[in-house]
Amino acid sequence: MEISRAVLAGMIDHTLLKPEATCQDIVGLCREAVDFGFKSVCINPSYIDLAHRELENAPVGICAVIGFPLGASDPAVKAAEAAAAVRAGASEVDVVMNIGFFKSGLLGKTQADLTGVVSAAKSEKPEAVVKVILETCLLTNEEKVRACRVAVAAGADFVKTSTGFNKEGALAADIKLLRQSVGPRIGVKASGGIRDLAKALSMLEAGADRIGTSAGVAIVNELK
């Protein structure tokens, strides 16, 4: 797959979600995002204010994770967290689906949980982008298809593979399945375990629109 450094960088959410990440680490992340032209920085909500100051007037978005990494927070709390994140300056939110609800067969509750987040984010900023993390490593193929339908019905703009905090991350086969399930109008984000150019390109070839990785600098630097 032929791709330029600029195009690839523009598809990467430059990610730092480690609990031990410091203010200095987030500043460094933001500066790398500007230098390399990444699509966004993906961070925990407590650092949105800092990132917003660092990225002022820069063409780099702020992506905040919601209900992370388990997705099991009270639905009202997840909605409030999403609204607060967008008010603070996030342009995108990545929310973890309530996997326990979903695997219990509570599809209505799962969808309502996600709809609350979508509504809260877009009520603050209509153009806010909402991505739903499915945690594909915990789902069967049939469940992945069903989860995509739930996410789309809830108003999601993207479906996303993984938190990166579970037993397995993004797989090309899952990206293909998600792309087939959501069609061309909904985005697909590959995230979890993408640490080199070959794997990043395999995700794009499989149908991903966005790559979430903490190794964005190394990946882009592999391109000559």
N, CA and C atoms as a LAMMPS dump frame, in Angstrom:
ITEM: TIMESTEP
0
ITEM: NUMBER OF ATOMS
672
ITEM: BOX BOUNDS ff ff ff
-5.0000000000000000e+02 5.0000000000000000e+02
-5.0000000000000000e+02 5.0000000000000000e+02
-5.0000000000000000e+02 5.0000000000000000e+02
ITEM: ATOMS id mol type element x y z
1 1 1 N 0.847 -1.197 0
2 1 2 C 0 0 0
3 1 3 C 0.879 1.243 0
4 2 1 N 0.683 2.107 -0.985
5 2 2 C 1.443 3.348 -1.091
6 2 3 C 0.728 4.445 -0.314
7 3 1 N 1.462 5.119 0.552
8 3 2 C 0.873 6.201 1.341
9 3 3 C 1.984 7.156 1.755
10 4 1 N 1.685 8.437 1.806
11 4 2 C 2.683 9.424 2.199
12 4 3 C 2.714 9.576 3.713
13 5 1 N 3.792 10.145 4.208
14 5 2 C 3.898 10.404 5.649
15 5 3 C 2.762 11.307 6.121
16 6 1 N 2.461 12.328 5.349
17 6 2 C 1.437 13.293 5.769
18 6 3 C 0.059 12.646 5.828
19 7 1 N -0.264 11.84 4.827
20 7 2 C -1.575 11.187 4.809
21 7 3 C -1.691 10.194 5.957
22 8 1 N -0.648 9.401 6.172
23 8 2 C -0.683 8.428 7.264
24 8 3 C -0.803 9.13 8.609
25 9 1 N -0.004 10.158 8.822
26 9 2 C -0.058 10.889 10.089
27 9 3 C -1.446 11.462 10.335
28 10 1 N -2.093 11.914 9.273
29 10 2 C -3.423 12.493 9.399
30 10 3 C -4.514 11.496 9.715
31 11 1 N -4.16 10.219 9.774
32 11 2 C -5.115 9.164 10.129
33 11 3 C -4.83 8.577 11.515
34 12 1 N -3.867 9.16 12.225
35 12 2 C -3.429 8.605 13.51
36 12 3 C -3.932 9.442 14.675
37 13 1 N -4.55 8.784 15.652
38 13 2 C -4.847 9.375 16.954
39 13 3 C -3.656 9.05 17.857
40 14 1 N -2.854 10.049 18.145
41 14 2 C -1.618 9.885 18.928
42 14 3 C -2.02 9.702 20.396
43 15 1 N -1.764 8.525 20.933
44 15 2 C -2.451 8.072 22.145
45 15 3 C -1.533 7.953 23.353
46 16 1 N -2.026 8.433 24.497
47 16 2 C -1.346 8.22 25.783
48 16 3 C -2.414 8.117 26.866
49 17 1 N -2.675 6.883 27.278
50 17 2 C -3.741 6.618 28.245
51 17 3 C -3.236 5.916 29.498
52 18 1 N -1.931 5.79 29.646
53 18 2 C -1.372 5.134 30.828
54 18 3 C -1.752 5.907 32.083
55 19 1 N -2.1 5.213 33.151
56 19 2 C -2.49 5.923 34.373
57 19 3 C -1.371 6.76 34.962
58 20 1 N -0.112 6.399 34.681
59 20 2 C 1.019 7.137 35.244
60 20 3 C 1.474 8.302 34.356
61 21 1 N 0.754 8.576 33.264
62 21 2 C 1.123 9.689 32.391
63 21 3 C 1.095 11.005 33.166
64 22 1 N 2.153 11.783 33.047
65 22 2 C 2.277 13.046 33.771
66 22 3 C 1.89 14.219 32.872
67 23 1 N 1.773 15.384 33.486
68 23 2 C 1.512 16.602 32.711
69 23 3 C 2.587 16.804 31.656
70 24 1 N 3.839 16.568 32.041
71 24 2 C 4.949 16.727 31.105
72 24 3 C 4.815 15.758 29.93
73 25 1 N 4.352 14.538 30.21
74 25 2 C 4.143 13.565 29.145
75 25 3 C 3.084 14.042 28.159
76 26 1 N 2.01 14.625 28.671
77 26 2 C 0.935 15.105 27.803
78 26 3 C 1.398 16.284 26.966
79 27 1 N 2.179 17.165 27.548
80 27 2 C 2.748 18.276 26.78
81 27 3 C 3.6 17.731 25.636
82 28 1 N 4.428 16.736 25.936
83 28 2 C 5.254 16.124 24.9
84 28 3 C 4.412 15.473 23.812
85 29 1 N 3.338 14.808 24.208
86 29 2 C 2.433 14.171 23.247
87 29 3 C 1.849 15.213 22.3
88 30 1 N 1.402 16.325 22.856
89 30 2 C 0.801 17.388 22.043
90 30 3 C 1.816 17.985 21.075
91 31 1 N 3.017 18.177 21.538
92 31 2 C 4.046 18.764 20.665
93 31 3 C 4.408 17.811 19.53
94 32 1 N 4.46 16.52 19.833
95 32 2 C 4.694 15.54 18.767
96 32 3 C 3.555 15.543 17.767
97 33 1 N 2.332 15.658 18.259
98 33 2 C 1.169 15.666 17.369
99 33 3 C 1.231 16.838 16.395
100 34 1 N 1.638 17.998 16.885
101 34 2 C 1.781 19.169 16.017
102 34 3 C 2.92 18.958 15.027
103 35 1 N 4.062 18.492 15.519
104 35 2 C 5.236 18.317 14.665
105 35 3 C 4.996 17.312 13.541
106 36 1 N 4.271 16.235 13.843
107 36 2 C 4.078 15.166 12.865
108 36 3 C 2.763 15.286 12.099
109 37 1 N 1.872 16.169 12.526
110 37 2 C 0.611 16.337 11.831
111 37 3 C -0.395 15.234 12.091
112 38 1 N -0.415 14.719 13.327
113 38 2 C -1.378 13.678 13.665
114 38 3 C -2.79 14.25 13.706
115 39 1 N -3.769 13.355 13.518
116 39 2 C -5.172 13.779 13.506
117 39 3 C -5.595 14.333 14.854
118 40 1 N -5.221 13.637 15.917
119 40 2 C -5.614 14.068 17.262
120 40 3 C -4.653 13.508 18.28
121 41 1 N -4.788 13.997 19.511
122 41 2 C -4.202 13.323 20.67
123 41 3 C -5.352 12.625 21.387
124 42 1 N -5.123 11.39 21.811
125 42 2 C -6.145 10.617 22.518
126 42 3 C -5.693 10.471 23.965
127 43 1 N -6.454 11.059 24.88
128 43 2 C -6.015 11.199 26.264
129 43 3 C -7.164 10.953 27.233
130 44 1 N -6.805 10.821 28.498
131 44 2 C -7.808 10.745 29.555
132 44 3 C -8.41 12.133 29.791
133 45 1 N -9.682 12.189 30.208
134 45 2 C -10.374 13.478 30.312
135 45 3 C -9.724 14.487 31.249
136 46 1 N -9.021 14.023 32.257
137 46 2 C -8.417 14.963 33.214
138 46 3 C -7.365 15.866 32.583
139 47 1 N -6.89 15.49 31.399
140 47 2 C -5.843 16.276 30.744
141 47 3 C -6.363 17.111 29.57
142 48 1 N -7.671 17.178 29.395
143 48 2 C -8.195 17.934 28.255
144 48 3 C -7.816 19.41 28.345
145 49 1 N -7.959 20.013 29.52
146 49 2 C -7.634 21.436 29.659
147 49 3 C -6.181 21.707 29.269
148 50 1 N -5.276 20.867 29.733
149 50 2 C -3.861 21.027 29.417
150 50 3 C -3.634 20.885 27.911
151 51 1 N -4.208 19.851 27.309
152 51 2 C -4.036 19.647 25.875
153 51 3 C -4.635 20.796 25.078
154 52 1 N -5.766 21.311 25.55
155 52 2 C -6.42 22.418 24.846
156 52 3 C -5.516 23.644 24.829
157 53 1 N -4.84 23.915 25.923
158 53 2 C -3.897 25.04 25.968
159 53 3 C -2.707 24.796 25.044
160 54 1 N -2.19 23.582 25.059
161 54 2 C -1.01 23.265 24.249
162 54 3 C -1.318 23.287 22.753
163 55 1 N -2.548 22.931 22.393
164 55 2 C -2.904 22.794 20.981
165 55 3 C -3.688 23.985 20.443
166 56 1 N -3.763 25.045 21.218
167 56 2 C -4.495 26.226 20.772
168 56 3 C -3.966 26.708 19.433
169 57 1 N -4.875 26.882 18.478
170 57 2 C -4.56 27.33 17.116
171 57 3 C -3.827 26.287 16.278
172 58 1 N -3.666 25.063 16.797
173 58 2 C -3.036 23.988 16.026
174 58 3 C -4.115 23.116 15.389
175 59 1 N -3.849 22.569 14.197
176 59 2 C -4.847 21.736 13.503
177 59 3 C -4.838 20.291 13.993
178 60 1 N -4.837 20.121 15.302
179 60 2 C -4.827 18.796 15.923
180 60 3 C -6.01 18.71 16.879
181 61 1 N -6.815 17.676 16.737
182 61 2 C -7.972 17.516 17.596
183 61 3 C -7.621 16.899 18.944
184 62 1 N -8.585 16.935 19.835
185 62 2 C -8.457 16.288 21.144
186 62 3 C -9.525 15.21 21.237
187 63 1 N -9.073 13.989 21.455
188 63 2 C -9.965 12.84 21.603
189 63 3 C -9.875 12.37 23.049
190 64 1 N -11.006 12.331 23.736
191 64 2 C -11.039 11.915 25.137
192 64 3 C -11.766 10.585 25.256
193 65 1 N -11.249 9.712 26.122
194 65 2 C -11.909 8.422 26.347
195 65 3 C -12.963 8.57 27.44
196 66 1 N -14.055 7.827 27.28
197 66 2 C -15.212 7.921 28.172
198 66 3 C -15.548 6.523 28.692
199 67 1 N -15.802 6.421 30.011
200 67 2 C -16.102 5.123 30.591
201 67 3 C -14.962 4.141 30.409
202 68 1 N -13.772 4.645 30.445
203 68 2 C -12.573 3.887 30.082
204 68 3 C -11.898 3.292 31.317
205 69 1 N -11.394 2.056 31.245
206 69 2 C -11.39 1.145 30.089
207 69 3 C -12.467 0.062 30.12
208 70 1 N -13.357 0.066 31.111
209 70 2 C -14.283 -1.056 31.283
210 70 3 C -15.654 -0.833 30.651
211 71 1 N -16.075 0.418 30.518
212 71 2 C -17.387 0.696 29.959
213 71 3 C -18.538 0.468 30.905
214 72 1 N -18.234 0.198 32.173
215 72 2 C -19.264 -0.247 33.11
216 72 3 C -19.739 0.836 34.075
217 73 1 N -19.38 2.07 33.814
218 73 2 C -19.869 3.172 34.649
219 73 3 C -21.37 3.331 34.461
220 74 1 N -22.019 3.968 35.432
221 74 2 C -23.445 4.261 35.305
222 74 3 C -23.679 5.072 34.032
223 75 1 N -24.711 4.765 33.259
224 75 2 C -24.955 5.49 32.015
225 75 3 C -25.02 7.008 32.174
226 76 1 N -25.622 7.477 33.264
227 76 2 C -25.704 8.926 33.476
228 76 3 C -24.316 9.524 33.683
229 77 1 N -23.45 8.77 34.32
230 77 2 C -22.075 9.237 34.545
231 77 3 C -21.315 9.297 33.224
232 78 1 N -21.492 8.302 32.378
233 78 2 C -20.816 8.31 31.077
234 78 3 C -21.292 9.487 30.227
235 79 1 N -22.592 9.752 30.246
236 79 2 C -23.122 10.874 29.483
237 79 3 C -22.577 12.198 30.009
238 80 1 N -22.54 12.335 31.328
239 80 2 C -22.02 13.565 31.93
240 80 3 C -20.537 13.732 31.618
241 81 1 N -19.794 12.631 31.642
242 81 2 C -18.361 12.68 31.333
243 81 3 C -18.143 13.128 29.886
244 82 1 N -18.972 12.62 28.98
245 82 2 C -18.851 13.009 27.574
246 82 3 C -19.156 14.489 27.381
247 83 1 N -20.216 14.962 28.004
248 83 2 C -20.567 16.377 27.889
249 83 3 C -19.462 17.263 28.441
250 84 1 N -18.93 16.884 29.599
251 84 2 C -17.857 17.669 30.213
252 84 3 C -16.614 17.679 29.337
253 85 1 N -16.323 16.548 28.715
254 85 2 C -15.14 16.464 27.853
255 85 3 C -15.256 17.4 26.659
256 86 1 N -16.41 17.425 26.036
257 86 2 C -16.595 18.293 24.872
258 86 3 C -16.592 19.759 25.293
259 87 1 N -17.227 20.067 26.419
260 87 2 C -17.188 21.453 26.917
261 87 3 C -15.758 21.911 27.177
262 88 1 N -14.918 20.991 27.659
263 88 2 C -13.531 21.346 27.999
264 88 3 C -12.648 21.492 26.779
265 89 1 N -13.121 21.024 25.622
266 89 2 C -12.341 21.207 24.403
267 89 3 C -12.129 19.969 23.556
268 90 1 N -12.669 18.82 23.965
269 90 2 C -12.53 17.618 23.143
270 90 3 C -13.386 17.753 21.886
271 91 1 N -12.813 17.363 20.761
272 91 2 C -13.564 17.351 19.503
273 91 3 C -14.094 15.957 19.193
274 92 1 N -13.549 14.951 19.881
275 92 2 C -13.958 13.569 19.687
276 92 3 C -13.988 12.868 21.038
277 93 1 N -14.884 11.894 21.184
278 93 2 C -14.892 11.058 22.378
279 93 3 C -14.955 9.6 21.952
280 94 1 N -14.163 8.774 22.619
281 94 2 C -14.14 7.33 22.388
282 94 3 C -14.726 6.662 23.625
283 95 1 N -15.938 6.125 23.508
284 95 2 C -16.651 5.574 24.658
285 95 3 C -16.636 4.048 24.603
286 96 1 N -16.39 3.428 25.739
287 96 2 C -16.401 1.97 25.817
288 96 3 C -17.84 1.486 25.994
289 97 1 N -18.262 0.603 25.11
290 97 2 C -19.571 -0.026 25.225
291 97 3 C -19.66 -0.793 26.541
292 98 1 N -20.859 -0.86 27.12
293 98 2 C -21.047 -1.688 28.317
294 98 3 C -21.089 -3.151 27.862
295 99 1 N -19.944 -3.801 27.929
296 99 2 C -19.794 -5.148 27.387
297 99 3 C -20.599 -6.158 28.201
298 100 1 N -20.701 -5.939 29.5
299 100 2 C -21.494 -6.83 30.335
300 100 3 C -22.968 -6.779 29.979
301 101 1 N -23.507 -5.566 29.81
302 101 2 C -24.889 -5.424 29.342
303 101 3 C -25.072 -6.182 28.021
304 102 1 N -24.146 -5.917 27.099
305 102 2 C -24.261 -6.485 25.758
306 102 3 C -24.258 -8.01 25.797
307 103 1 N -23.308 -8.58 26.523
308 103 2 C -23.197 -10.035 26.554
309 103 3 C -24.307 -10.676 27.383
310 104 1 N -25.007 -9.879 28.167
311 104 2 C -26.184 -10.366 28.887
312 104 3 C -27.426 -10.381 28.001
313 105 1 N -27.288 -9.883 26.789
314 105 2 C -28.427 -9.807 25.885
315 105 3 C -29.269 -8.569 26.069
316 106 1 N -28.762 -7.615 26.872
317 106 2 C -29.51 -6.388 27.144
318 106 3 C -29.187 -5.344 26.078
319 107 1 N -29.615 -5.632 24.864
320 107 2 C -29.239 -4.774 23.743
321 107 3 C -29.878 -3.397 23.845
322 108 1 N -31.101 -3.344 24.373
323 108 2 C -31.751 -2.051 24.556
324 108 3 C -31.007 -1.179 25.545
325 109 1 N -30.588 -1.773 26.655
326 109 2 C -29.828 -1.008 27.651
327 109 3 C -28.46 -0.611 27.103
328 110 1 N -27.849 -1.505 26.339
329 110 2 C -26.547 -1.19 25.74
330 110 3 C -26.676 -0.008 24.797
331 111 1 N -27.7 -0.031 23.963
332 111 2 C -27.91 1.069 23.015
333 111 3 C -28.252 2.362 23.738
334 112 1 N -29.096 2.286 24.759
335 112 2 C -29.475 3.491 25.504
336 112 3 C -28.266 4.13 26.173
337 113 1 N -27.371 3.302 26.694
338 113 2 C -26.139 3.791 27.311
339 113 3 C -25.325 4.595 26.305
340 114 1 N -25.186 4.05 25.099
341 114 2 C -24.413 4.729 24.061
342 114 3 C -25.143 5.954 23.518
343 115 1 N -26.458 5.844 23.365
344 115 2 C -27.237 6.983 22.887
345 115 3 C -27.1 8.17 23.83
346 116 1 N -27.056 7.893 25.13
347 116 2 C -26.874 8.961 26.109
348 116 3 C -25.569 9.698 25.912
349 117 1 N -24.525 8.952 25.607
350 117 2 C -23.214 9.571 25.365
351 117 3 C -23.234 10.382 24.079
352 118 1 N -23.783 9.798 23.012
353 118 2 C -23.857 10.509 21.734
354 118 3 C -24.652 11.802 21.891
355 119 1 N -25.804 11.725 22.536
356 119 2 C -26.647 12.909 22.711
357 119 3 C -25.958 13.976 23.545
358 120 1 N -25.283 13.538 24.614
359 120 2 C -24.604 14.493 25.49
360 120 3 C -23.472 15.201 24.765
361 121 1 N -22.68 14.436 24.017
362 121 2 C -21.547 15.035 23.302
363 121 3 C -22.029 16.002 22.23
364 122 1 N -23.009 15.586 21.45
365 122 2 C -23.453 16.403 20.322
366 122 3 C -24.343 17.566 20.762
367 123 1 N -24.909 17.487 21.961
368 123 2 C -25.652 18.645 22.466
369 123 3 C -24.688 19.768 22.823
370 124 1 N -23.474 19.417 23.205
371 124 2 C -22.454 20.433 23.486
372 124 3 C -21.829 20.976 22.204
373 125 1 N -21.627 20.072 21.237
374 125 2 C -20.992 20.466 19.977
375 125 3 C -21.513 19.505 18.902
376 126 1 N -22.42 19.942 18.044
377 126 2 C -23.039 19.031 17.078
378 126 3 C -22.04 18.282 16.205
379 127 1 N -20.895 18.897 15.952
380 127 2 C -19.902 18.249 15.087
381 127 3 C -18.982 17.297 15.851
382 128 1 N -19.191 17.15 17.157
383 128 2 C -18.37 16.224 17.935
384 128 3 C -18.485 14.813 17.361
385 129 1 N -17.364 14.119 17.316
386 129 2 C -17.305 12.769 16.763
387 129 3 C -17.31 11.767 17.914
388 130 1 N -18.186 10.778 17.814
389 130 2 C -18.29 9.754 18.862
390 130 3 C -17.896 8.403 18.274
391 131 1 N -16.901 7.782 18.902
392 131 2 C -16.452 6.446 18.503
393 131 3 C -16.806 5.474 19.621
394 132 1 N -17.321 4.309 19.258
395 132 2 C -17.704 3.294 20.243
396 132 3 C -16.673 2.175 20.238
397 133 1 N -16.054 1.958 21.391
398 133 2 C -15.068 0.889 21.556
399 133 3 C -15.816 -0.403 21.89
400 134 1 N -15.666 -1.395 21.022
401 134 2 C -16.405 -2.648 21.179
402 134 3 C -15.656 -3.679 22.024
403 135 1 N -14.349 -3.535 22.148
404 135 2 C -13.463 -4.538 22.785
405 135 3 C -13.673 -5.889 22.099
406 136 1 N -13.259 -5.937 20.833
407 136 2 C -13.523 -7.079 19.963
408 136 3 C -12.949 -8.392 20.484
409 137 1 N -11.889 -8.329 21.26
410 137 2 C -11.289 -9.569 21.763
411 137 3 C -12.213 -10.314 22.717
412 138 1 N -13.236 -9.659 23.224
413 138 2 C -14.182 -10.291 24.147
414 138 3 C -15.457 -10.759 23.459
415 139 1 N -15.539 -10.585 22.135
416 139 2 C -16.77 -10.878 21.403
417 139 3 C -16.556 -11.947 20.344
418 140 1 N -17.592 -12.737 20.105
419 140 2 C -17.59 -13.637 18.965
420 140 3 C -17.831 -12.827 17.697
421 141 1 N -17.617 -13.442 16.548
422 141 2 C -17.88 -12.723 15.299
423 141 3 C -19.327 -12.289 15.198
424 142 1 N -20.235 -13.151 15.621
425 142 2 C -21.656 -12.789 15.59
426 142 3 C -21.929 -11.596 16.51
427 143 1 N -21.291 -11.598 17.665
428 143 2 C -21.471 -10.484 18.6
429 143 3 C -20.865 -9.195 18.047
430 144 1 N -19.757 -9.291 17.329
431 144 2 C -19.148 -8.1 16.741
432 144 3 C -20.102 -7.437 15.752
433 145 1 N -20.745 -8.256 14.932
434 145 2 C -21.715 -7.722 13.97
435 145 3 C -22.876 -7.076 14.706
436 146 1 N -23.386 -7.749 15.721
437 146 2 C -24.514 -7.232 16.497
438 146 3 C -24.123 -5.939 17.207
439 147 1 N -22.912 -5.895 17.764
440 147 2 C -22.442 -4.693 18.466
441 147 3 C -22.332 -3.515 17.511
442 148 1 N -21.892 -3.771 16.285
443 148 2 C -21.838 -2.705 15.286
444 148 3 C -23.226 -2.133 15.034
445 149 1 N -24.205 -3.005 14.935
446 149 2 C -25.574 -2.541 14.699
447 149 3 C -26.08 -1.689 15.856
448 150 1 N -25.759 -2.097 17.067
449 150 2 C -26.168 -1.336 18.245
450 150 3 C -25.507 0.038 18.241
451 151 1 N -24.212 0.071 17.945
452 151 2 C -23.478 1.341 17.938
453 151 3 C -24.023 2.293 16.88
454 152 1 N -24.283 1.774 15.692
455 152 2 C -24.816 2.613 14.613
456 152 3 C -26.205 3.127 14.984
457 153 1 N -27.027 2.251 15.545
458 153 2 C -28.371 2.662 15.952
459 153 3 C -28.331 3.73 17.032
460 154 1 N -27.277 3.727 17.842
461 154 2 C -27.127 4.726 18.904
462 154 3 C -26.638 6.066 18.376
463 155 1 N -26.227 6.114 17.111
464 155 2 C -25.78 7.367 16.514
465 155 3 C -24.279 7.548 16.453
466 156 1 N -23.528 6.456 16.655
467 156 2 C -22.063 6.556 16.629
468 156 3 C -21.559 6.952 15.25
469 157 1 N -20.451 7.676 15.234
470 157 2 C -19.785 8.042 13.987
471 157 3 C -18.747 7.011 13.573
472 158 1 N -18.205 6.303 14.562
473 158 2 C -17.182 5.282 14.333
474 158 3 C -17.458 4.09 15.236
475 159 1 N -16.99 2.916 14.816
476 159 2 C -16.781 1.803 15.732
477 159 3 C -15.271 1.586 15.838
478 160 1 N -14.844 1.133 16.994
479 160 2 C -13.418 1.003 17.292
480 160 3 C -13.175 -0.364 17.916
481 161 1 N -12.043 -0.951 17.604
482 161 2 C -11.794 -2.325 18.039
483 161 3 C -11.59 -2.475 19.538
484 162 1 N -10.674 -1.698 20.114
485 162 2 C -10.118 -2.086 21.411
486 162 3 C -9.724 -0.9 22.273
487 163 1 N -9.666 -1.161 23.576
488 163 2 C -9.101 -0.184 24.509
489 163 3 C -7.583 -0.239 24.528
490 164 1 N -7.023 -1.395 24.19
491 164 2 C -5.596 -1.619 24.363
492 164 3 C -5.252 -2.074 25.764
493 165 1 N -6.273 -2.214 26.619
494 165 2 C -6.057 -2.612 28.011
495 165 3 C -6.563 -4.03 28.279
496 166 1 N -6.919 -4.764 27.215
497 166 2 C -7.431 -6.109 27.417
498 166 3 C -6.49 -7.11 26.774
499 167 1 N -6.943 -8.344 26.564
500 167 2 C -6.039 -9.431 26.208
501 167 3 C -5.538 -9.395 24.766
502 168 1 N -6.21 -8.657 23.909
503 168 2 C -5.775 -8.588 22.522
504 168 3 C -6.271 -7.29 21.91
505 169 1 N -5.504 -6.792 20.945
506 169 2 C -5.87 -5.543 20.3
507 169 3 C -6.475 -5.757 18.936
508 170 1 N -6.12 -4.884 18
509 170 2 C -6.73 -4.888 16.67
510 170 3 C -6.211 -6.037 15.82
511 171 1 N -7.132 -6.652 15.094
512 171 2 C -6.808 -7.69 14.119
513 171 3 C -7.384 -7.277 12.765
514 172 1 N -6.639 -7.547 11.704
515 172 2 C -7.114 -7.181 10.369
516 172 3 C -8.451 -7.853 10.047
517 173 1 N -8.615 -9.099 10.484
518 173 2 C -9.871 -9.807 10.226
519 173 3 C -11.05 -9.106 10.883
520 174 1 N -10.82 -8.553 12.08
521 174 2 C -11.893 -7.819 12.755
522 174 3 C -12.212 -6.517 12.036
523 175 1 N -11.185 -5.836 11.536
524 175 2 C -11.416 -4.596 10.796
525 175 3 C -12.274 -4.872 9.571
526 176 1 N -11.965 -5.94 8.86
527 176 2 C -12.766 -6.308 7.683
528 176 3 C -14.213 -6.563 8.077
529 177 1 N -14.415 -7.284 9.184
530 177 2 C -15.764 -7.61 9.628
531 177 3 C -16.519 -6.351 10.054
532 178 1 N -15.838 -5.458 10.778
533 178 2 C -16.497 -4.218 11.204
534 178 3 C -16.856 -3.363 10.001
535 179 1 N -15.944 -3.279 9.052
536 179 2 C -16.23 -2.475 7.851
537 179 3 C -17.426 -3.043 7.103
538 180 1 N -17.487 -4.352 6.937
539 180 2 C -18.629 -4.977 6.27
540 180 3 C -19.925 -4.714 7.045
541 181 1 N -19.824 -4.671 8.369
542 181 2 C -21.011 -4.545 9.21
543 181 3 C -21.579 -3.135 9.218
544 182 1 N -20.709 -2.125 9.195
545 182 2 C -21.199 -0.744 9.314
546 182 3 C -21.374 -0.05 7.973
547 183 1 N -20.795 -0.606 6.91
548 183 2 C -20.914 0.029 5.602
549 183 3 C -19.951 1.194 5.443
550 184 1 N -20.075 1.927 4.338
551 184 2 C -19.088 2.962 4.011
552 184 3 C -19.256 4.285 4.742
553 185 1 N -20.411 4.523 5.355
554 185 2 C -20.673 5.852 5.925
555 185 3 C -20.195 5.989 7.368
556 186 1 N -19.955 4.874 8.052
557 186 2 C -19.496 4.892 9.441
558 186 3 C -18.004 4.585 9.474
559 187 1 N -17.266 5.311 10.295
560 187 2 C -15.828 5.1 10.376
561 187 3 C -15.472 3.854 11.172
562 188 1 N -14.279 3.33 10.907
563 188 2 C -13.739 2.194 11.651
564 188 3 C -12.352 2.582 12.146
565 189 1 N -12.165 2.48 13.456
566 189 2 C -10.871 2.796 14.058
567 189 3 C -10.217 1.528 14.583
568 190 1 N -8.99 1.307 14.158
569 190 2 C -8.188 0.185 14.635
570 190 3 C -7.302 0.664 15.764
571 191 1 N -7.377 -0.008 16.894
572 191 2 C -6.598 0.412 18.053
573 191 3 C -6.238 -0.802 18.897
574 192 1 N -5.05 -0.762 19.465
575 192 2 C -4.584 -1.832 20.336
576 192 3 C -3.502 -2.66 19.662
577 193 1 N -2.268 -2.515 20.126
578 193 2 C -1.169 -3.341 19.631
579 193 3 C -0.618 -2.961 18.28
580 194 1 N -0.917 -1.76 17.793
581 194 2 C -0.399 -1.32 16.485
582 194 3 C 0.88 -0.531 16.742
583 195 1 N 2.014 -1.172 16.502
584 195 2 C 3.289 -0.572 16.903
585 195 3 C 4.29 -0.429 15.761
586 196 1 N 3.925 -0.862 14.562
587 196 2 C 4.855 -0.703 13.437
588 196 3 C 4.084 -0.41 12.155
589 197 1 N 4.82 -0.004 11.142
590 197 2 C 4.206 0.428 9.892
591 197 3 C 3.445 -0.712 9.219
592 198 1 N 4.013 -1.907 9.221
593 198 2 C 3.371 -3.03 8.546
594 198 3 C 1.987 -3.295 9.122
595 199 1 N 1.884 -3.259 10.45
596 199 2 C 0.576 -3.53 11.049
597 199 3 C -0.386 -2.373 10.789
598 200 1 N 0.109 -1.155 10.858
599 200 2 C -0.76 -0.007 10.577
600 200 3 C -1.323 -0.091 9.167
601 201 1 N -0.464 -0.408 8.196
602 201 2 C -0.921 -0.501 6.81
603 201 3 C -1.9 -1.656 6.617
604 202 1 N -1.684 -2.756 7.338
605 202 2 C -2.618 -3.878 7.229
606 202 3 C -4.002 -3.485 7.72
607 203 1 N -4.066 -2.617 8.722
608 203 2 C -5.358 -2.138 9.221
609 203 3 C -6.046 -1.241 8.191
610 204 1 N -5.289 -0.371 7.559
611 204 2 C -5.867 0.507 6.538
612 204 3 C -6.338 -0.302 5.337
613 205 1 N -5.547 -1.294 4.937
614 205 2 C -5.925 -2.134 3.809
615 205 3 C -7.189 -2.937 4.108
616 206 1 N -7.39 -3.275 5.382
617 206 2 C -8.573 -4.045 5.782
618 206 3 C -9.826 -3.186 5.875
619 207 1 N -9.661 -1.848 5.867
620 207 2 C -10.824 -0.977 5.866
621 207 3 C -10.878 0.062 6.966
622 208 1 N -9.813 0.192 7.775
623 208 2 C -9.803 1.204 8.833
624 208 3 C -9.648 2.603 8.244
625 209 1 N -10.319 3.561 8.877
626 209 2 C -10.179 4.981 8.523
627 209 3 C -9.233 5.699 9.465
628 210 1 N -9.053 5.117 10.644
629 210 2 C -8.282 5.772 11.699
630 210 3 C -7.478 4.719 12.447
631 211 1 N -6.289 5.124 12.897
632 211 2 C -5.408 4.266 13.678
633 211 3 C -5.192 4.912 15.037
634 212 1 N -5.434 4.167 16.106
635 212 2 C -5.109 4.641 17.441
636 212 3 C -3.863 3.929 17.928
637 213 1 N -2.831 4.689 18.249
638 213 2 C -1.575 4.071 18.647
639 213 3 C -0.731 5.027 19.476
640 214 1 N 0.053 4.445 20.374
641 214 2 C 1.03 5.231 21.125
642 214 3 C 2.385 5.24 20.4
643 215 1 N 2.462 4.535 19.278
644 215 2 C 3.714 4.42 18.533
645 215 3 C 3.677 5.188 17.216
646 216 1 N 2.873 6.236 17.159
647 216 2 C 2.704 6.972 15.928
648 216 3 C 3.993 7.548 15.379
649 217 1 N 4.838 8.075 16.234
650 217 2 C 6.091 8.667 15.778
651 217 3 C 6.955 7.611 15.096
652 218 1 N 7.118 6.463 15.735
653 218 2 C 7.928 5.39 15.169
654 218 3 C 7.328 4.887 13.864
655 219 1 N 6.018 4.772 13.81
656 219 2 C 5.351 4.264 12.607
657 219 3 C 5.575 5.217 11.426
658 220 1 N 5.325 6.495 11.636
659 220 2 C 5.507 7.468 10.555
660 220 3 C 6.972 7.559 10.133
661 221 1 N 7.872 7.429 11.084
662 221 2 C 9.3 7.519 10.758
663 221 3 C 9.81 6.319 9.965
664 222 1 N 9.02 5.243 9.898
665 222 2 C 9.395 4.12 9.044
666 222 3 C 9.229 4.455 7.568
667 223 1 N 8.367 5.429 7.28
668 223 2 C 8.186 5.854 5.899
669 223 3 C 9.32 6.789 5.5
670 224 1 N 9.95 6.517 4.413
671 224 2 C 11.065 7.349 3.968
672 224 3 C 10.562 8.512 3.126
